[in-house]
Amino acid sequence: MIVFLAEQRRIVAKVDQLMALVDQLEAQLAASRATDKNLFEALVAELTCSS
């Protein structure tokens, strides 16, 4: 199968776009996990300190 240069460039550009999206989603996931951890720790602290 012969893929012309213009098509190769289009494919590479699309892959680059998708990889940037993956990077963005990974960063959002890490931030969500950090928030989740902080909220969980605050909840545990609240439940164990208030009696």
CHARMM-style PDB file with segment names, atoms N, HN, CA, C and O in Angstrom:
ATOM      1  N   MET     1       0.845  -1.184   0.000  1.00  0.00      PROA
ATOM      2  CA  MET     1       0.000   0.000   0.000  1.00  0.00      PROA
ATOM      3  C   MET     1       0.887   1.243   0.000  1.00  0.00      PROA
ATOM      4  O   MET     1       1.782   1.375   0.834  1.00  0.00      PROA
ATOM      5  N   ILE     2       0.639   2.120  -0.910  1.00  0.00      PROA
ATOM      6  HN  ILE     2      -0.088   2.012  -1.588  1.00  0.00      PROA
ATOM      7  CA  ILE     2       1.414   3.357  -1.021  1.00  0.00      PROA
ATOM      8  C   ILE     2       0.597   4.495  -0.415  1.00  0.00      PROA
ATOM      9  O   ILE     2      -0.527   4.771  -0.835  1.00  0.00      PROA
ATOM     10  N   VAL     3       1.189   5.144   0.578  1.00  0.00      PROA
ATOM     11  HN  VAL     3       2.102   4.920   0.919  1.00  0.00      PROA
ATOM     12  CA  VAL     3       0.537   6.288   1.209  1.00  0.00      PROA
ATOM     13  C   VAL     3       1.314   7.531   0.794  1.00  0.00      PROA
ATOM     14  O   VAL     3       2.519   7.634   1.020  1.00  0.00      PROA
ATOM     15  N   PHE     4       0.616   8.449   0.198  1.00  0.00      PROA
ATOM     16  HN  PHE     4      -0.364   8.365   0.014  1.00  0.00      PROA
ATOM     17  CA  PHE     4       1.270   9.649  -0.295  1.00  0.00      PROA
ATOM     18  C   PHE     4       1.691  10.548   0.852  1.00  0.00      PROA
ATOM     19  O   PHE     4       1.148  10.468   1.953  1.00  0.00      PROA
ATOM     20  N   LEU     5       2.652  11.394   0.584  1.00  0.00      PROA
ATOM     21  HN  LEU     5       3.093  11.459  -0.311  1.00  0.00      PROA
ATOM     22  CA  LEU     5       3.239  12.268   1.594  1.00  0.00      PROA
ATOM     23  C   LEU     5       2.187  13.147   2.270  1.00  0.00      PROA
ATOM     24  O   LEU     5       2.219  13.315   3.489  1.00  0.00      PROA
ATOM     25  N   ALA     6       1.268  13.702   1.508  1.00  0.00      PROA
ATOM     26  HN  ALA     6       1.241  13.566   0.518  1.00  0.00      PROA
ATOM     27  CA  ALA     6       0.229  14.552   2.089  1.00  0.00      PROA
ATOM     28  C   ALA     6      -0.633  13.749   3.068  1.00  0.00      PROA
ATOM     29  O   ALA     6      -1.000  14.250   4.131  1.00  0.00      PROA
ATOM     30  N   GLU     7      -0.947  12.526   2.714  1.00  0.00      PROA
ATOM     31  HN  GLU     7      -0.649  12.119   1.850  1.00  0.00      PROA
ATOM     32  CA  GLU     7      -1.745  11.664   3.597  1.00  0.00      PROA
ATOM     33  C   GLU     7      -0.956  11.304   4.853  1.00  0.00      PROA
ATOM     34  O   GLU     7      -1.517  11.270   5.949  1.00  0.00      PROA
ATOM     35  N   GLN     8       0.328  11.039   4.702  1.00  0.00      PROA
ATOM     36  HN  GLN     8       0.783  11.067   3.813  1.00  0.00      PROA
ATOM     37  CA  GLN     8       1.182  10.747   5.855  1.00  0.00      PROA
ATOM     38  C   GLN     8       1.212  11.941   6.810  1.00  0.00      PROA
ATOM     39  O   GLN     8       1.140  11.769   8.026  1.00  0.00      PROA
ATOM     40  N   ARG     9       1.318  13.125   6.266  1.00  0.00      PROA
ATOM     41  HN  ARG     9       1.377  13.265   5.277  1.00  0.00      PROA
ATOM     42  CA  ARG     9       1.336  14.328   7.095  1.00  0.00      PROA
ATOM     43  C   ARG     9       0.009  14.517   7.816  1.00  0.00      PROA
ATOM     44  O   ARG     9      -0.018  14.907   8.983  1.00  0.00      PROA
ATOM     45  N   ARG    10      -1.087  14.241   7.126  1.00  0.00      PROA
ATOM     46  HN  ARG    10      -1.065  13.924   6.178  1.00  0.00      PROA
ATOM     47  CA  ARG    10      -2.408  14.347   7.744  1.00  0.00      PROA
ATOM     48  C   ARG    10      -2.531  13.350   8.899  1.00  0.00      PROA
ATOM     49  O   ARG    10      -3.061  13.679   9.961  1.00  0.00      PROA
ATOM     50  N   ILE    11      -2.041  12.141   8.681  1.00  0.00      PROA
ATOM     51  HN  ILE    11      -1.611  11.874   7.819  1.00  0.00      PROA
ATOM     52  CA  ILE    11      -2.097  11.111   9.725  1.00  0.00      PROA
ATOM     53  C   ILE    11      -1.251  11.527  10.922  1.00  0.00      PROA
ATOM     54  O   ILE    11      -1.698  11.415  12.064  1.00  0.00      PROA
ATOM     55  N   VAL    12      -0.049  12.000  10.677  1.00  0.00      PROA
ATOM     56  HN  VAL    12       0.314  12.091   9.749  1.00  0.00      PROA
ATOM     57  CA  VAL    12       0.841  12.435  11.759  1.00  0.00      PROA
ATOM     58  C   VAL    12       0.220  13.598  12.527  1.00  0.00      PROA
ATOM     59  O   VAL    12       0.298  13.641  13.755  1.00  0.00      PROA
ATOM     60  N   ALA    13      -0.388  14.530  11.824  1.00  0.00      PROA
ATOM     61  HN  ALA    13      -0.451  14.496  10.827  1.00  0.00      PROA
ATOM     62  CA  ALA    13      -1.024  15.668  12.486  1.00  0.00      PROA
ATOM     63  C   ALA    13      -2.173  15.191  13.378  1.00  0.00      PROA
ATOM     64  O   ALA    13      -2.344  15.690  14.490  1.00  0.00      PROA
ATOM     65  N   LYS    14      -2.952  14.234  12.895  1.00  0.00      PROA
ATOM     66  HN  LYS    14      -2.813  13.829  11.991  1.00  0.00      PROA
ATOM     67  CA  LYS    14      -4.069  13.706  13.684  1.00  0.00      PROA
ATOM     68  C   LYS    14      -3.549  12.957  14.913  1.00  0.00      PROA
ATOM     69  O   LYS    14      -4.094  13.111  16.006  1.00  0.00      PROA
ATOM     70  N   VAL    15      -2.517  12.161  14.747  1.00  0.00      PROA
ATOM     71  HN  VAL    15      -2.074  12.035  13.859  1.00  0.00      PROA
ATOM     72  CA  VAL    15      -1.922  11.445  15.878  1.00  0.00      PROA
ATOM     73  C   VAL    15      -1.384  12.441  16.900  1.00  0.00      PROA
ATOM     74  O   VAL    15      -1.577  12.257  18.102  1.00  0.00      PROA
ATOM     75  N   ASP    16      -0.718  13.484  16.440  1.00  0.00      PROA
ATOM     76  HN  ASP    16      -0.562  13.634  15.463  1.00  0.00      PROA
ATOM     77  CA  ASP    16      -0.209  14.518  17.348  1.00  0.00      PROA
ATOM     78  C   ASP    16      -1.356  15.176  18.119  1.00  0.00      PROA
ATOM     79  O   ASP    16      -1.248  15.412  19.322  1.00  0.00      PROA
ATOM     80  N   GLN    17      -2.449  15.468  17.418  1.00  0.00      PROA
ATOM     81  HN  GLN    17      -2.536  15.276  16.440  1.00  0.00      PROA
ATOM     82  CA  GLN    17      -3.623  16.070  18.055  1.00  0.00      PROA
ATOM     83  C   GLN    17      -4.192  15.131  19.119  1.00  0.00      PROA
ATOM     84  O   GLN    17      -4.528  15.566  20.221  1.00  0.00      PROA
ATOM     85  N   LEU    18      -4.297  13.855  18.790  1.00  0.00      PROA
ATOM     86  HN  LEU    18      -4.025  13.502  17.895  1.00  0.00      PROA
ATOM     87  CA  LEU    18      -4.853  12.893  19.740  1.00  0.00      PROA
ATOM     88  C   LEU    18      -3.922  12.673  20.930  1.00  0.00      PROA
ATOM     89  O   LEU    18      -4.390  12.502  22.056  1.00  0.00      PROA
ATOM     90  N   MET    19      -2.631  12.676  20.699  1.00  0.00      PROA
ATOM     91  HN  MET    19      -2.250  12.815  19.785  1.00  0.00      PROA
ATOM     92  CA  MET    19      -1.683  12.509  21.803  1.00  0.00      PROA
ATOM     93  C   MET    19      -1.738  13.719  22.740  1.00  0.00      PROA
ATOM     94  O   MET    19      -1.618  13.563  23.955  1.00  0.00      PROA
ATOM     95  N   ALA    20      -1.917  14.907  22.194  1.00  0.00      PROA
ATOM     96  HN  ALA    20      -2.015  15.034  21.207  1.00  0.00      PROA
ATOM     97  CA  ALA    20      -2.069  16.106  23.037  1.00  0.00      PROA
ATOM     98  C   ALA    20      -3.327  15.982  23.888  1.00  0.00      PROA
ATOM     99  O   ALA    20      -3.328  16.369  25.057  1.00  0.00      PROA
ATOM    100  N   LEU    21      -4.398  15.444  23.307  1.00  0.00      PROA
ATOM    101  HN  LEU    21      -4.397  15.130  22.358  1.00  0.00      PROA
ATOM    102  CA  LEU    21      -5.627  15.231  24.065  1.00  0.00      PROA
ATOM    103  C   LEU    21      -5.407  14.210  25.174  1.00  0.00      PROA
ATOM    104  O   LEU    21      -5.898  14.390  26.288  1.00  0.00      PROA
ATOM    105  N   VAL    22      -4.681  13.152  24.883  1.00  0.00      PROA
ATOM    106  HN  VAL    22      -4.282  13.006  23.978  1.00  0.00      PROA
ATOM    107  CA  VAL    22      -4.357  12.143  25.902  1.00  0.00      PROA
ATOM    108  C   VAL    22      -3.581  12.786  27.042  1.00  0.00      PROA
ATOM    109  O   VAL    22      -3.874  12.534  28.211  1.00  0.00      PROA
ATOM    110  N   ASP    23      -2.601  13.605  26.718  1.00  0.00      PROA
ATOM    111  HN  ASP    23      -2.362  13.810  25.768  1.00  0.00      PROA
ATOM    112  CA  ASP    23      -1.818  14.298  27.750  1.00  0.00      PROA
ATOM    113  C   ASP    23      -2.715  15.173  28.622  1.00  0.00      PROA
ATOM    114  O   ASP    23      -2.578  15.196  29.845  1.00  0.00      PROA
ATOM    115  N   GLN    24      -3.633  15.891  27.977  1.00  0.00      PROA
ATOM    116  HN  GLN    24      -3.744  15.872  26.983  1.00  0.00      PROA
ATOM    117  CA  GLN    24      -4.557  16.760  28.708  1.00  0.00      PROA
ATOM    118  C   GLN    24      -5.462  15.932  29.623  1.00  0.00      PROA
ATOM    119  O   GLN    24      -5.688  16.306  30.774  1.00  0.00      PROA
ATOM    120  N   LEU    25      -5.970  14.829  29.127  1.00  0.00      PROA
ATOM    121  HN  LEU    25      -5.786  14.524  28.192  1.00  0.00      PROA
ATOM    122  CA  LEU    25      -6.839  13.979  29.936  1.00  0.00      PROA
ATOM    123  C   LEU    25      -6.088  13.336  31.095  1.00  0.00      PROA
ATOM    124  O   LEU    25      -6.635  13.188  32.188  1.00  0.00      PROA
ATOM    125  N   GLU    26      -4.840  12.956  30.857  1.00  0.00      PROA
ATOM    126  HN  GLU    26      -4.396  13.076  29.969  1.00  0.00      PROA
ATOM    127  CA  GLU    26      -4.031  12.403  31.946  1.00  0.00      PROA
ATOM    128  C   GLU    26      -3.808  13.442  33.039  1.00  0.00      PROA
ATOM    129  O   GLU    26      -3.854  13.112  34.224  1.00  0.00      PROA
ATOM    130  N   ALA    27      -3.570  14.683  32.656  1.00  0.00      PROA
ATOM    131  HN  ALA    27      -3.532  14.951  31.693  1.00  0.00      PROA
ATOM    132  CA  ALA    27      -3.377  15.754  33.640  1.00  0.00      PROA
ATOM    133  C   ALA    27      -4.663  15.992  34.430  1.00  0.00      PROA
ATOM    134  O   ALA    27      -4.620  16.180  35.646  1.00  0.00      PROA
ATOM    135  N   GLN    28      -5.800  15.982  33.747  1.00  0.00      PROA
ATOM    136  HN  GLN    28      -5.835  15.829  32.760  1.00  0.00      PROA
ATOM    137  CA  GLN    28      -7.082  16.160  34.430  1.00  0.00      PROA
ATOM    138  C   GLN    28      -7.355  15.002  35.391  1.00  0.00      PROA
ATOM    139  O   GLN    28      -7.866  15.207  36.491  1.00  0.00      PROA
ATOM    140  N   LEU    29      -7.015  13.803  34.972  1.00  0.00      PROA
ATOM    141  HN  LEU    29      -6.600  13.636  34.077  1.00  0.00      PROA
ATOM    142  CA  LEU    29      -7.208  12.632  35.826  1.00  0.00      PROA
ATOM    143  C   LEU    29      -6.339  12.726  37.078  1.00  0.00      PROA
ATOM    144  O   LEU    29      -6.800  12.431  38.180  1.00  0.00      PROA
ATOM    145  N   ALA    30      -5.094  13.134  36.909  1.00  0.00      PROA
ATOM    146  HN  ALA    30      -4.719  13.374  36.013  1.00  0.00      PROA
ATOM    147  CA  ALA    30      -4.197  13.289  38.060  1.00  0.00      PROA
ATOM    148  C   ALA    30      -4.738  14.351  39.020  1.00  0.00      PROA
ATOM    149  O   ALA    30      -4.696  14.173  40.237  1.00  0.00      PROA
ATOM    150  N   ALA    31      -5.239  15.445  38.470  1.00  0.00      PROA
ATOM    151  HN  ALA    31      -5.273  15.589  37.481  1.00  0.00      PROA
ATOM    152  CA  ALA    31      -5.807  16.499  39.322  1.00  0.00      PROA
ATOM    153  C   ALA    31      -7.044  15.993  40.053  1.00  0.00      PROA
ATOM    154  O   ALA    31      -7.232  16.296  41.231  1.00  0.00      PROA
ATOM    155  N   SER    32      -7.874  15.239  39.379  1.00  0.00      PROA
ATOM    156  HN  SER    32      -7.721  14.994  38.422  1.00  0.00      PROA
ATOM    157  CA  SER    32      -9.074  14.680  40.012  1.00  0.00      PROA
ATOM    158  C   SER    32      -8.705  13.717  41.131  1.00  0.00      PROA
ATOM    159  O   SER    32      -9.333  13.706  42.190  1.00  0.00      PROA
ATOM    160  N   ARG    33      -7.690  12.918  40.885  1.00  0.00      PROA
ATOM    161  HN  ARG    33      -7.180  12.928  40.024  1.00  0.00      PROA
ATOM    162  CA  ARG    33      -7.251  11.974  41.922  1.00  0.00      PROA
ATOM    163  C   ARG    33      -6.706  12.714  43.134  1.00  0.00      PROA
ATOM    164  O   ARG    33      -6.951  12.310  44.271  1.00  0.00      PROA
ATOM    165  N   ALA    34      -5.973  13.787  42.902  1.00  0.00      PROA
ATOM    166  HN  ALA    34      -5.774  14.115  41.978  1.00  0.00      PROA
ATOM    167  CA  ALA    34      -5.435  14.575  44.013  1.00  0.00      PROA
ATOM    168  C   ALA    34      -6.572  15.210  44.808  1.00  0.00      PROA
ATOM    169  O   ALA    34      -6.542  15.226  46.038  1.00  0.00      PROA
ATOM    170  N   THR    35      -7.565  15.726  44.109  1.00  0.00      PROA
ATOM    171  HN  THR    35      -7.590  15.712  43.109  1.00  0.00      PROA
ATOM    172  CA  THR    35      -8.726  16.314  44.786  1.00  0.00      PROA
ATOM    173  C   THR    35      -9.473  15.255  45.582  1.00  0.00      PROA
ATOM    174  O   THR    35      -9.878  15.493  46.719  1.00  0.00      PROA
ATOM    175  N   ASP    36      -9.651  14.098  44.984  1.00  0.00      PROA
ATOM    176  HN  ASP    36      -9.321  13.905  44.060  1.00  0.00      PROA
ATOM    177  CA  ASP    36     -10.322  12.988  45.656  1.00  0.00      PROA
ATOM    178  C   ASP    36      -9.583  12.606  46.935  1.00  0.00      PROA
ATOM    179  O   ASP    36     -10.204  12.385  47.975  1.00  0.00      PROA
ATOM    180  N   LYS    37      -8.265  12.529  46.855  1.00  0.00      PROA
ATOM    181  HN  LYS    37      -7.760  12.709  46.010  1.00  0.00      PROA
ATOM    182  CA  LYS    37      -7.455  12.177  48.022  1.00  0.00      PROA
ATOM    183  C   LYS    37      -7.610  13.228  49.118  1.00  0.00      PROA
ATOM    184  O   LYS    37      -7.772  12.894  50.292  1.00  0.00      PROA
ATOM    185  N   ASN    38      -7.558  14.502  48.726  1.00  0.00      PROA
ATOM    186  HN  ASN    38      -7.426  14.774  47.773  1.00  0.00      PROA
ATOM    187  CA  ASN    38      -7.700  15.581  49.701  1.00  0.00      PROA
ATOM    188  C   ASN    38      -9.078  15.560  50.361  1.00  0.00      PROA
ATOM    189  O   ASN    38      -9.191  15.730  51.575  1.00  0.00      PROA
ATOM    190  N   LEU    39     -10.116  15.353  49.569  1.00  0.00      PROA
ATOM    191  HN  LEU    39     -10.025  15.215  48.583  1.00  0.00      PROA
ATOM    192  CA  LEU    39     -11.468  15.298  50.132  1.00  0.00      PROA
ATOM    193  C   LEU    39     -11.631  14.108  51.076  1.00  0.00      PROA
ATOM    194  O   LEU    39     -12.251  14.225  52.134  1.00  0.00      PROA
ATOM    195  N   PHE    40     -11.076  12.975  50.688  1.00  0.00      PROA
ATOM    196  HN  PHE    40     -10.573  12.880  49.829  1.00  0.00      PROA
ATOM    197  CA  PHE    40     -11.159  11.784  51.534  1.00  0.00      PROA
ATOM    198  C   PHE    40     -10.433  12.011  52.858  1.00  0.00      PROA
ATOM    199  O   PHE    40     -10.944  11.662  53.923  1.00  0.00      PROA
ATOM    200  N   GLU    41      -9.236  12.598  52.785  1.00  0.00      PROA
ATOM    201  HN  GLU    41      -8.821  12.881  51.920  1.00  0.00      PROA
ATOM    202  CA  GLU    41      -8.477  12.871  54.006  1.00  0.00      PROA
ATOM    203  C   GLU    41      -9.217  13.868  54.899  1.00  0.00      PROA
ATOM    204  O   GLU    41      -9.225  13.715  56.120  1.00  0.00      PROA
ATOM    205  N   ALA    42      -9.831  14.877  54.303  1.00  0.00      PROA
ATOM    206  HN  ALA    42      -9.824  15.000  53.311  1.00  0.00      PROA
ATOM    207  CA  ALA    42     -10.605  15.848  55.083  1.00  0.00      PROA
ATOM    208  C   ALA    42     -11.810  15.188  55.734  1.00  0.00      PROA
ATOM    209  O   ALA    42     -12.136  15.498  56.880  1.00  0.00      PROA
ATOM    210  N   LEU    43     -12.470  14.294  55.037  1.00  0.00      PROA
ATOM    211  HN  LEU    43     -12.206  14.042  54.106  1.00  0.00      PROA
ATOM    212  CA  LEU    43     -13.613  13.580  55.572  1.00  0.00      PROA
ATOM    213  C   LEU    43     -13.199  12.692  56.732  1.00  0.00      PROA
ATOM    214  O   LEU    43     -13.866  12.675  57.767  1.00  0.00      PROA
ATOM    215  N   VAL    44     -12.125  11.967  56.576  1.00  0.00      PROA
ATOM    216  HN  VAL    44     -11.584  11.981  55.735  1.00  0.00      PROA
ATOM    217  CA  VAL    44     -11.628  11.103  57.653  1.00  0.00      PROA
ATOM    218  C   VAL    44     -11.257  11.957  58.856  1.00  0.00      PROA
ATOM    219  O   VAL    44     -11.592  11.604  59.987  1.00  0.00      PROA
ATOM    220  N   ALA    45     -10.582  13.058  58.638  1.00  0.00      PROA
ATOM    221  HN  ALA    45     -10.310  13.345  57.719  1.00  0.00      PROA
ATOM    222  CA  ALA    45     -10.199  13.942  59.731  1.00  0.00      PROA
ATOM    223  C   ALA    45     -11.433  14.478  60.447  1.00  0.00      PROA
ATOM    224  O   ALA    45     -11.469  14.528  61.676  1.00  0.00      PROA
ATOM    225  N   GLU    46     -12.431  14.872  59.689  1.00  0.00      PROA
ATOM    226  HN  GLU    46     -12.402  14.831  58.690  1.00  0.00      PROA
ATOM    227  CA  GLU    46     -13.661  15.403  60.267  1.00  0.00      PROA
ATOM    228  C   GLU    46     -14.377  14.334  61.087  1.00  0.00      PROA
ATOM    229  O   GLU    46     -14.884  14.624  62.171  1.00  0.00      PROA
ATOM    230  N   LEU    47     -14.423  13.126  60.590  1.00  0.00      PROA
ATOM    231  HN  LEU    47     -14.011  12.891  59.710  1.00  0.00      PROA
ATOM    232  CA  LEU    47     -15.127  12.055  61.271  1.00  0.00      PROA
ATOM    233  C   LEU    47     -14.389  11.567  62.527  1.00  0.00      PROA
ATOM    234  O   LEU    47     -15.012  11.139  63.499  1.00  0.00      PROA
ATOM    235  N   THR    48     -13.060  11.640  62.487  1.00  0.00      PROA
ATOM    236  HN  THR    48     -12.554  11.988  61.698  1.00  0.00      PROA
ATOM    237  CA  THR    48     -12.291  11.132  63.629  1.00  0.00      PROA
ATOM    238  C   THR    48     -12.059  12.208  64.698  1.00  0.00      PROA
ATOM    239  O   THR    48     -11.786  11.872  65.850  1.00  0.00      PROA
ATOM    240  N   CYS    49     -12.160  13.476  64.342  1.00  0.00      PROA
ATOM    241  HN  CYS    49     -12.381  13.748  63.405  1.00  0.00      PROA
ATOM    242  CA  CYS    49     -11.895  14.550  65.297  1.00  0.00      PROA
ATOM    243  C   CYS    49     -13.155  15.071  65.978  1.00  0.00      PROA
ATOM    244  O   CYS    49     -13.076  15.667  67.052  1.00  0.00      PROA
ATOM    245  N   SER    50     -14.289  14.856  65.378  1.00  0.00      PROA
ATOM    246  HN  SER    50     -14.353  14.372  64.505  1.00  0.00      PROA
ATOM    247  CA  SER    50     -15.523  15.383  65.984  1.00  0.00      PROA
ATOM    248  C   SER    50     -16.291  14.263  66.663  1.00  0.00      PROA
ATOM    249  O   SER    50     -16.845  13.376  66.013  1.00  0.00      PROA
ATOM    250  N   SER    51     -16.308  14.329  67.976  1.00  0.00      PROA
ATOM    251  HN  SER    51     -15.858  15.050  68.503  1.00  0.00      PROA
ATOM    252  CA  SER    51     -17.033  13.312  68.740  1.00  0.00      PROA
ATOM    253  C   SER    51     -17.930  13.961  69.762  1.00  0.00      PROA
ATOM    254  OT1 SER    51     -18.624  13.266  70.505  1.00  0.00      PROA
TER     255      SER     51
END
